[in-house]
Amino acid sequence: QEVLLFVYPDSPACESALQRRRFAVTRYWYLQRTLDRSCLREVGDGLRALRDADAPDVVRLLSRAYQGQPGARCFAPHGRLEEWAQYFGQLTRGTAIGAFVPEASLVAPGMSSGLCAAAIVTALAPHTLHLAQLVVDPAARRQGLASRLLDGMMAYGLAHNRSVATLLVSEDNAAARTLYDARGFVPTGYFLHAERPLGRRVLTPPVAASA
């Protein structure tokens, strides 16, 4: 019914080629910063490392946080809970975007139950940490949780001989881009997310030649 792509463009012409084929295209900027003492900030209490038992709560958190957002289609195309579970499994058990680092992946427990924020971190290389996912419950936003999770990841990296932190962010996510800019992340490239309905082509059978 539809085609979704997430690609690294070898050429600037890739974006226009997709648009000519009626794909809706969004850039995801690849950001990077060097880890040094300037990135150390007060993280505060209330955060802890992600545990295996947190998986169901993280999946539900992702579903709540991205409900109704078009940008979530590159993670869970139809927003279904099983799609979010598959996405979480890809982050924590796959290697496409690095090996999962549970000690650097932090969560913020909610006031009653569940989680109100989470950061999932992977290792792209021996000295590079990658922020694979940062998510905050809509009811807990504007409380500095995203900043604290990001700062906690960088503090972990600095304490464990990591020299670089990276992440991807949609060009449409103005709030996240403001945070990452304030923390010294700079763009070094971009990926493209593209989607379009597949549609149907009606094939006309050939007309038989008359005798």
C-alpha positions as CSV (number, residue, x, y, z in Angstrom):
1,Q,0.0,0.0,0.0
2,E,2.9,2.4,0.6
3,V,6.6,2.7,0.3
4,L,8.8,4.2,3.1
5,L,12.6,4.8,2.8
6,F,15.3,5.9,5.1
7,V,18.4,6.5,3.1
8,Y,21.8,8.1,3.2
9,P,22.1,10.1,-0.1
10,D,25.3,9.6,-2.0
11,S,24.4,12.7,-4.1
12,P,22.4,15.9,-3.5
13,A,20.3,14.8,-6.6
14,C,18.8,11.9,-4.5
15,E,16.4,14.2,-2.8
16,S,15.1,15.8,-6.0
17,A,14.9,12.4,-7.7
18,L,12.6,11.2,-4.9
19,Q,10.5,14.3,-5.1
20,R,10.0,13.8,-8.8
21,R,8.6,10.4,-8.1
22,R,6.1,12.0,-5.7
23,F,7.7,11.0,-2.5
24,A,7.3,13.3,0.5
25,V,10.8,13.9,1.8
26,T,12.1,14.9,5.2
27,R,15.7,15.5,6.2
28,Y,17.1,14.0,9.3
29,W,20.3,15.9,10.3
30,Y,23.2,13.9,11.7
31,L,24.7,15.9,14.5
32,Q,28.0,15.4,16.4
33,R,30.0,16.9,19.2
34,T,33.3,16.2,20.9
35,L,33.0,15.1,24.5
36,D,35.1,17.2,26.8
37,R,34.7,18.8,30.2
38,S,32.6,21.6,28.8
39,C,29.7,19.2,28.3
40,L,29.5,18.3,32.0
41,R,26.4,19.7,33.7
42,E,24.4,18.9,36.8
43,V,22.1,16.0,36.0
44,G,20.2,15.8,39.3
45,D,18.4,12.9,40.9
46,G,15.6,10.8,39.6
47,L,17.3,9.1,36.6
48,R,18.5,5.6,36.5
49,A,19.9,3.1,33.9
50,L,17.5,1.3,31.6
51,R,16.7,-2.2,32.7
52,D,15.4,-5.2,30.8
53,A,12.1,-5.1,32.7
54,D,11.5,-1.5,31.5
55,A,10.9,-2.7,27.9
56,P,7.0,-2.7,28.0
57,D,7.0,0.8,29.7
58,V,9.4,2.2,27.1
59,V,7.2,0.8,24.3
60,R,4.1,2.4,25.8
61,L,6.0,5.7,26.4
62,L,7.0,5.8,22.7
63,S,3.4,5.2,21.6
64,R,2.1,8.0,23.9
65,A,4.8,10.5,23.0
66,Y,4.5,10.1,19.2
67,Q,0.8,9.6,18.9
68,G,-0.6,11.5,15.9
69,Q,2.8,12.9,14.9
70,P,3.6,12.4,11.1
71,G,7.3,12.2,11.9
72,A,6.8,9.0,13.8
73,R,6.1,7.1,10.6
74,C,9.8,6.4,10.1
75,F,9.7,4.5,13.5
76,A,6.2,3.0,13.5
77,P,4.5,3.5,10.2
78,H,0.9,3.0,11.5
79,G,1.5,3.9,15.2
80,R,0.6,0.5,16.4
81,L,2.0,-0.8,19.7
82,E,3.5,-3.9,18.1
83,E,5.4,-1.6,15.7
84,W,6.8,0.3,18.6
85,A,7.8,-2.9,20.2
86,Q,9.6,-4.0,17.0
87,Y,11.3,-0.6,16.8
88,F,12.5,-0.8,20.4
89,G,13.8,-4.3,19.7
90,Q,15.8,-3.0,16.8
91,L,17.4,-0.4,18.9
92,T,18.3,-2.7,21.8
93,R,19.0,-6.0,20.0
94,G,20.1,-5.0,16.5
95,T,23.3,-3.5,15.3
96,A,22.2,-1.3,12.4
97,I,22.7,1.9,14.5
98,G,25.3,0.5,16.9
99,A,25.4,-1.8,19.9
100,F,23.1,-1.1,22.7
101,V,24.8,0.4,25.8
102,P,22.3,-0.1,28.7
103,E,24.5,1.6,31.3
104,A,24.4,4.9,29.2
105,S,20.7,4.5,28.5
106,L,18.7,6.4,31.1
107,V,15.0,6.5,32.2
108,A,13.0,8.8,34.4
109,P,10.3,6.9,36.4
110,G,6.9,8.4,36.6
111,M,5.3,9.7,39.8
112,S,3.0,6.7,40.1
113,S,4.1,4.0,37.7
114,G,5.7,3.6,34.3
115,L,8.2,5.9,32.8
116,C,7.9,9.6,31.8
117,A,11.1,9.8,29.8
118,A,13.9,7.6,28.3
119,A,17.1,7.9,26.4
120,I,18.3,4.8,24.4
121,V,22.1,4.9,23.7
122,T,24.2,2.8,21.4
123,A,27.9,2.6,20.5
124,L,28.7,3.3,16.8
125,A,32.4,2.8,17.4
126,P,34.8,2.2,20.4
127,H,34.9,6.0,21.1
128,T,31.5,7.1,19.8
129,L,28.2,7.1,21.7
130,H,25.0,7.5,19.6
131,L,21.7,8.8,21.1
132,A,19.4,6.4,19.2
133,Q,16.2,7.7,20.8
134,L,15.2,10.4,23.2
135,V,11.5,10.4,24.3
136,V,9.5,12.4,26.9
137,D,5.9,11.8,27.8
138,P,3.7,14.7,26.6
139,A,2.5,15.3,30.2
140,A,6.1,15.7,31.5
141,R,7.5,18.0,28.8
142,R,9.0,21.5,29.6
143,Q,10.5,20.2,32.8
144,G,14.0,19.8,31.6
145,L,13.9,16.0,31.3
146,A,15.3,15.9,27.8
147,S,18.2,18.1,28.8
148,R,19.0,15.9,31.8
149,L,18.9,12.7,29.8
150,L,21.2,14.2,27.2
151,D,23.6,15.5,29.8
152,G,23.6,12.1,31.5
153,M,24.5,10.3,28.3
154,M,27.4,12.8,27.7
155,A,28.6,12.5,31.3
156,Y,28.7,8.7,31.0
157,G,30.6,9.0,27.7
158,L,33.2,11.3,29.3
159,A,33.6,9.0,32.3
160,H,34.1,5.9,30.0
161,N,36.7,7.2,27.5
162,R,34.2,8.1,24.8
163,S,35.3,11.1,22.8
164,V,32.3,11.7,20.4
165,A,28.5,11.8,20.8
166,T,26.2,11.7,17.8
167,L,22.5,11.7,17.0
168,L,19.8,12.1,14.3
169,V,17.1,14.8,14.5
170,S,14.3,15.7,12.1
171,E,14.5,19.1,10.4
172,D,10.9,19.6,11.6
173,N,11.6,19.1,15.3
174,A,12.4,22.6,16.2
175,A,12.4,22.1,20.0
176,A,14.9,19.2,19.8
177,R,17.2,21.1,17.4
178,T,17.3,24.0,19.8
179,L,18.3,21.7,22.7
180,Y,21.0,20.0,20.6
181,D,22.4,23.3,19.3
182,A,22.6,24.6,22.9
183,R,24.6,21.5,23.9
184,G,27.1,22.1,21.1
185,F,26.0,19.6,18.5
186,V,26.7,20.5,14.9
187,P,25.4,19.0,11.6
188,T,27.9,16.8,9.7
189,G,25.5,15.3,7.2
190,Y,21.9,14.1,6.8
191,F,19.7,11.2,6.0
192,L,16.4,11.3,4.0
193,H,13.0,9.8,5.1
194,A,10.7,9.5,2.1
195,E,7.2,8.0,1.7
196,R,4.5,7.8,-0.8
197,P,1.4,5.6,-1.5
198,L,2.3,2.7,-3.7
199,G,-0.9,3.0,-5.8
200,R,-1.9,0.6,-8.5
201,R,-1.1,0.4,-12.2
202,V,-3.9,-0.9,-14.3
203,L,-2.4,-3.0,-17.1
204,T,-4.5,-3.2,-20.3
205,P,-4.4,-6.6,-21.9
206,P,-3.0,-6.6,-25.5
207,V,-5.6,-6.5,-28.2
208,A,-5.6,-9.7,-30.3
209,A,-4.6,-9.2,-33.9
210,S,-7.5,-9.7,-36.3
211,A,-7.2,-12.5,-38.9
